[in-house]
Amino acid sequence: MELNWNAVTFGIASLFIMGAYYPVVIWGEYFFSERIWPVFLAAGLAAIALSAGMSGLSCWLTAFFGATNLWAIVEIKEQTQRVKQGKYPKNPKRNYE
């Protein structure tokens, strides 16, 4: 049995991509509120479209990066709710109603 190194690399890289987006979502909500979601949408769609013209591991990673951006749209809205519940600090320069 031979180990598929592309799959191992993809698994490790996907963990790093998801791990990097955890603070990005928190930071994005803190400084820009949930109104930053169109940036995540544009980045996600662009990455997925770009991956369509690629092949191999770079295709997988680019598509996963795009999907992570789309997932961040849902997370940014949930992060707003977590801030309102007091689980994360509020930005003192913004009014939460």
NORBEL-V885093 format. One record per helix or strand. SS is the DSSP state (hx for helix, st for strand). FROM is the first residue (numbers start at 1). TO is the last residue. If there is no record, write none. Layout:
BEGIN
ss from to
SS FROM TO
SS FROM TO
END
This chain:
BEGIN
ss from to
hx 5 51
hx 57 84
END
